[in-house]
Amino acid sequence: MVREGGGSGNSKYLKADLLDVIEIPEEGVAVMLFTTEEWEDRVLPIRIDITASFSIKKALG
């Protein structure tokens, strides 16, 4: 879940879908890209350890 909204108190949570996991072996990291229908063509990138990306890809099939 992704929280959307400012500090005004009327924030909401969105269900985000994992779009892709991109590995960057030169840096030893990976980036998970999340998106929602509400964001149209925007994504939320989250940087993770490359070993975690292996486990995530394996779990997703």
N, C-alpha and C positions, 0 to 999 in steps of 0.2 A: 504494500500500500504506500502511496505517495501522498503527503500532505500538501495541499495547495492553498494559498491565501496568505495574506499579510498578517500583521499584528492586530488587526481590527476585531478579532474574535469570531469572525464568521468564516473560518477556514473549513475545508472539506477534504475528504480523503478520496483518492482515485485509485482504481485497480490498474496497476501497470503491468504490461506484458514485456517479457524479455525478448528483445528484437534480435540481438546477436551478442556473441562473446568474441572479441578480437584480441588475439595474443600479440604481444610486442616482445619477442624473445631477447632482443638486444638490450632491453631495459629490465627484463625479468618480471614484467607485469602484464596484465591483461585489462581490457576495458569491457564492462558489461553495458549494453545500451538498452535502456527501458523506454517504452513509449505508451501512450494512451490514445484513445480515440479523440479526446478533447484537445490534445496537443497538435493535431494534424501532422505536420512534417517535422516536428521537433522531437528530440530525444534527451534523456537524462543519462549522462555517462557516469559510471562508477568505476573507479580504478581499484583493481584487486591484484593479489599475488598470483603469479602464473600457475603455481601448484593448485590454487583454488579453482582456477579456470578449468583445469583438467578434470577435477571432480565435478564441477557444474556441468560441463559438456557431457561427461559420462552419465550423469543422472538424468539429463534431458534426452539422451539417446542419440 
